[in-house]
Amino acid sequence: MRSSPLTLYGVPHSLYTGRARSYLIKAGIPYREAPPSDPLFQSEIIAKAGGKLGLPTIELADGKVIRDGASIIDHLEAQNGHAFSPATSKQRFFSRLFDAIGAEGLLRPAMHYRWNFEAENLDYLIFHFEMLMPPGPQGAAMARKAADRMRAAARAFGVNEDTAPMVEALYAEQLAAMDAHFATTPYLLGGRPSIGDFGLYAPMFGHLGRDPKPLELMLARGLRVFRWVERMGRSASDILEFEDRSESYLADDAIPATMIDLLKVLAIDFTPETLAAADTINAWIEAQDDLPAGAACERMVGFCEFEVRGTKVRSIAQPYRFYLLKRAQDELAAMGDEDRAEVTTMLEAADMLRVMDARLTREMGFKDNREIWL
């Protein structure tokens, strides 16, 4: 039995670590944070985490290890009485949808604004990447090499010279739509964060709300988004600028019009990418001679190609997107007829309805902290 509280293995600039850290803070769960260079992480935790150096990873006081941000939040929510899961069907659905969009649908601007602005970001990134390295005089050199590898990997998400103008123009619209929404409500669904807030927080904090170049943009064009990022990292509700300071979800299962407006902008690339990724992954599944239940499921299964406003994009196809998306699809299927009809109308208006039919022919799950095909 460990005498320490929960340990979060991660680093400040990690996109997915921010998601788990925010949950711990908002839930009031005591924790300590350690980097992956920690000797215990190297000697014991990686083996318990499915043999993968994945961030975030947590170790509970009893020694149990959980890897993956969604899995961590699933476990903590179950222990916490599902405190950040709305009880009503429409809000629960949109919470799950934003969790998927946040964790998987904003990776292109997150990667672009981190890796394609060297003059503004490089010193900051080298400083942060040194946290990933073993202590010693070679830390800075190793950090630079790691940063160069990540910069090259960013191109796999469809970030290149040809797509950059589209990525920047679309992110400006996404930021404006988020700003308009957070002008009306402190969190996505009212005065309390939901699972969707934690998913959206991942890219909006870890990359877009901390790195120098995108932070400059957020402060200039998305001040209310910046305030939401701030409050997601604080234990208090931090909603002083709002007249209604109740810490509850919107009454009567309400879905704000500004949320649908935001979805319309997010759908511009999320919808075509999701449909193309489903086709790519399903073709890969069909081509496998033998894919037994329990076989390892990698985060990347080939590349998909699609268009966003006339710009051709080639990006990695990730089964994990559909692992998260299925949760929203299941919520929609479980609704009563009246609520489902209302949500369907909202999704159709936002060009997100087609996403609800985007499914893999084999589902993905987790076993022993490893992604597997079911």
Secondary structure, DSSP 4 states (H G I P E B T S, - for coil): --SS-EEEE--TT-HHHHHHHHHHHHHT--EEEE-TTSHHIIIIIHHHTTT---SSEEE-TTS-EEESHHHHHHHHHHHTTSTTS-SSHHHHHHHHHHHHHHHHTTHHHHHHHHHS-HHHHHHHHHHHHGGGSPSSTTHHHHHHHHHHHHHHHHGGGT-STTTHHHHHHHHHHHHHHHHHHHTT-SBTTBSS--HHHHHHHHHHHHTTTTSHHHHHHHHHH-HHHHHHHHHHTSSS---TT-S----SBPGGG---HHHHHHHHHHHHHHHHHHHHHHHHHHHHHHH-S---TT-B--S--SEEEEEETTEEEEEE--HHHHHHHHHHHHHHHHS-HHHHHHHHHHHHHTT-GGGGG---SS-EEEETTEEEE-
